[in-house]
Amino acid sequence: MCDKGSVAKEKLGAEVKYGHCLEVICKDADVQLHWPSFDELYAQVSHGIILHDGCKKYKLDKNTNCNWWLVGPKCLSIAWIDDTRYWRWITINESGETWFVAELLQVSWFDMRAKISATALSSRVVYDAIFIIMLADRASGWEVPVSIELKRPNGCKIESKVSLQGVKRGEWVEIVVGDFIVDNCSCESGGEIEVSMYQHGGHWKRGLHCKGVEFRPRGSCVA
C-alpha cells in the first residue's frame, strides 16, 4: 500500500517523473512503495511491482518512461477456466517472482479475453497488445487459425487471424494483437481496451499455456 503520509507535492513530482497516474496505480500494490524517496521509488517501479493479489505487474519502462503492464491469466476472462476437466493452474518462477499460468488440458470452445483501463496507460504513446503463450510438445488441434481482436475505448476494432500450428513448441512466444494510442489526462476515467484470442470451432484443442497479456509502450511519450 502507499504511504498516506506523503506530501502531495512529492507525489505530484513522482507522477511527472515516474509515470502516469502512479499514485492511483500503487493503491493496489502488493508491496510497500518507497514514498517519498524518488530514487528508491524509481528503482522499485522500473524493476516492476505486483498488484491485485499477484495477477498484474506494473513497470515504468526505462526506454520510454511510460507505463508497462502484464495482465496475468488470473485477471483474464477464460472460458471454462474453473472446470478442471479443461484447464488447470500451474506456477512458474522467473527472476524471483512466482506467476500463475493457465494450462489448457482440452477444450473445443477456446476463448481468452483481457481488459485494461485506459487511465493505467501513458497518454499519446503507441502501445502493442501482446498475448504471451506457449505450446507444449504434445499440443494438438491448432490447425485452424485462431481469431485475435483488439477493441479501443471508442469502440473501433482490429480483427485478424493467426495460425499457431507452426509456433515453436516449449518456448514463450508473443502474439501481437494490435496497437493503439490512448489520449487521457485524467486518472479517474477513460474507457477500457479489450483484447481477445478465440477459436470457437467444434474440434478439440490441447496443450496451450497462457502467461498473460502484455501492454508494451513502443515509443516515447509525446508531451
C-alpha positions in Angstrom: 0.0 0.0 0.0 1.0 3.6 -0.5 2.2 5.7 2.4 -0.7 8.1 3.1 1.6 10.5 5.0 3.5 11.5 1.9 3.3 15.1 0.9 1.1 16.0 -2.1 3.9 17.9 -3.9 6.2 14.9 -3.6 3.6 12.6 -5.1 2.9 15.1 -7.9 6.6 15.2 -8.6 6.7 11.4 -8.8 3.7 11.4 -11.1 5.5 13.7 -13.6 8.9 11.9 -13.4 7.9 8.3 -12.8 4.8 7.5 -14.7 1.2 8.4 -15.5 -1.2 8.1 -12.6 1.3 6.4 -10.3 -0.4 7.4 -7.1 -3.7 5.8 -8.3 -1.9 2.7 -9.6 0.1 2.0 -6.4 -3.0 1.9 -4.3 -3.4 -1.8 -5.5 0.3 -2.7 -5.0 1.1 -5.9 -3.1 4.2 -4.3 -1.5 5.0 -1.1 0.3 6.0 1.7 -2.1 9.0 3.9 -1.3 7.3 7.3 -1.0 8.7 9.9 -0.9 12.2 8.8 -1.8 12.3 9.4 -5.6 15.5 7.4 -6.2 14.2 4.4 -4.3 10.8 4.7 -5.9 12.3 4.9 -9.4 14.4 1.8 -8.7 11.3 0.0 -7.4 8.8 0.8 -10.2 11.4 0.4 -13.0 12.0 -3.1 -11.7 8.3 -3.8 -11.5 5.7 -4.1 -8.8 3.0 -6.8 -8.4 -0.7 -5.6 -8.0 -4.1 -7.0 -7.4 -3.0 -10.0 -5.4 -0.4 -11.2 -7.8 -2.4 -11.2 -11.0 -0.9 -8.0 -12.6 2.5 -6.5 -12.9 3.2 -2.8 -13.4 6.5 -1.3 -14.5 7.8 2.0 -15.6 9.6 1.2 -18.9 13.0 2.8 -18.8 13.3 3.1 -22.5 10.1 5.2 -23.0 9.4 6.4 -19.4 5.9 5.1 -19.9 3.6 2.7 -18.1 4.1 -1.0 -19.0 1.7 -3.8 -17.9 1.4 -7.5 -17.8 -2.1 -8.8 -17.0 -1.8 -12.3 -15.8 -4.3 -15.1 -16.6 -5.8 -14.8 -13.1 -7.2 -11.4 -14.3 -8.2 -12.7 -17.7 -11.7 -13.9 -18.7 -11.1 -17.5 -19.9 -14.0 -19.8 -20.9 -14.2 -22.9 -18.8 -11.3 -21.9 -16.6 -13.0 -23.1 -13.4 -13.6 -26.6 -14.8 -10.7 -28.9 -14.0 -11.6 -31.1 -17.0 -10.5 -28.3 -19.3 -7.9 -26.1 -17.6 -5.6 -26.2 -14.7 -3.3 -23.7 -12.9 0.4 -24.2 -12.7 3.1 -21.9 -11.3 6.4 -20.7 -12.7 9.3 -18.8 -11.1 11.0 -16.1 -13.1 13.6 -13.6 -11.7 12.4 -14.5 -8.2 8.7 -13.9 -8.9 6.1 -16.6 -8.9 3.4 -16.5 -11.5 0.3 -18.4 -12.1 0.0 -19.9 -15.6 -3.2 -21.2 -17.2 -2.7 -24.6 -18.9 -5.2 -25.8 -21.4 -5.9 -29.5 -21.0 -8.6 -29.9 -23.6 -11.4 -27.6 -24.9 -13.4 -27.1 -28.0 -14.7 -23.6 -27.2 -11.4 -21.6 -26.7 -11.8 -18.0 -25.6 -9.4 -15.7 -23.6 -10.0 -12.0 -23.0 -8.2 -9.2 -21.1 -9.2 -5.7 -20.3 -7.2 -2.7 -19.0 -8.3 0.8 -18.1 -7.0 3.5 -20.4 -6.1 5.5 -17.3 -3.5 2.9 -16.4 -1.6 3.7 -19.6 0.5 6.6 -20.6 -1.1 9.2 -22.9 -0.3 9.8 -26.5 2.1 6.9 -26.9 1.8 3.8 -29.2 1.1 0.6 -27.3 1.3 -3.0 -28.5 -1.1 -5.5 -27.0 0.5 -8.9 -26.9 -0.6 -12.4 -25.8 2.2 -14.4 -24.2 1.6 -18.1 -24.8 3.5 -21.4 -25.1 2.5 -24.6 -26.9 3.7 -27.8 -25.2 5.3 -30.6 -27.2 2.1 -32.6 -27.0 -0.1 -29.6 -28.1 -2.7 -30.5 -30.8 -5.8 -29.2 -32.5 -4.3 -25.9 -33.6 -4.6 -26.5 -37.4 -7.4 -23.9 -37.6 -6.2 -20.3 -37.1 -7.3 -18.5 -34.0 -9.0 -15.1 -34.1 -7.4 -12.2 -32.3 -9.1 -8.9 -31.7 -8.4 -5.5 -30.1 -11.2 -3.1 -29.2 -10.3 0.5 -28.4 -12.2 2.7 -26.0 -14.0 4.4 -28.9 -15.4 1.0 -30.0 -13.1 0.7 -33.0 -11.9 -2.9 -33.5 -8.8 -4.5 -35.1 -9.5 -8.1 -36.1 -7.3 -10.7 -37.7 -6.4 -14.4 -37.6 -3.2 -16.1 -36.8 -2.0 -19.7 -37.2 -0.5 -21.3 -34.1 0.3 -24.5 -35.9 3.9 -23.5 -36.8 4.7 -21.9 -33.4 7.9 -23.3 -31.9 7.0 -25.7 -29.1 8.2 -25.3 -25.5 9.0 -21.6 -25.6 7.1 -18.5 -24.7 6.0 -16.7 -27.9 4.4 -13.3 -28.5 1.2 -12.9 -30.4 0.7 -9.3 -31.3 -3.0 -8.5 -31.3 -2.6 -4.8 -32.5 -1.6 -1.4 -31.5 -3.4 1.7 -30.1 -3.0 5.1 -28.6 -4.9 6.5 -25.6 -5.3 10.2 -25.0 -6.2 10.6 -21.4 -5.1 13.3 -19.0 -7.4 12.1 -16.1 -6.6 9.3 -13.7 -10.2 8.6 -13.0 -11.9 7.6 -16.2 -11.0 7.0 -19.9 -12.7 3.8 -21.0 -11.1 0.3 -21.5 -9.0 -1.5 -24.0 -10.1 -5.1 -24.6 -8.1 -7.8 -26.3 -9.1 -11.4 -27.1 -8.0 -14.6 -28.6 -10.5 -17.3 -29.5 -11.4 -20.2 -31.7 -15.0 -21.5 -31.4 -14.8 -24.4 -33.8 -16.1 -27.8 -32.8 -12.7 -29.6 -32.7 -10.7 -30.2 -29.5 -7.5 -28.1 -28.7 -4.9 -29.0 -26.2 -1.5 -28.0 -24.8 -1.6 -24.2 -24.7 -0.1 -22.3 -21.8 -1.1 -18.6 -21.2 1.2 -16.3 -19.2 -0.9 -13.2 -19.8 -1.3 -10.1 -21.9 1.4 -7.5 -22.1 0.6 -3.9 -22.9 4.0 -2.7 -24.1 4.8 1.0 -24.9 6.6 1.2 -28.3 7.9 4.8 -28.3 8.5 7.8 -26.2 5.5 9.7 -24.8 4.5 12.9 -26.5 4.1 15.9 -24.3 
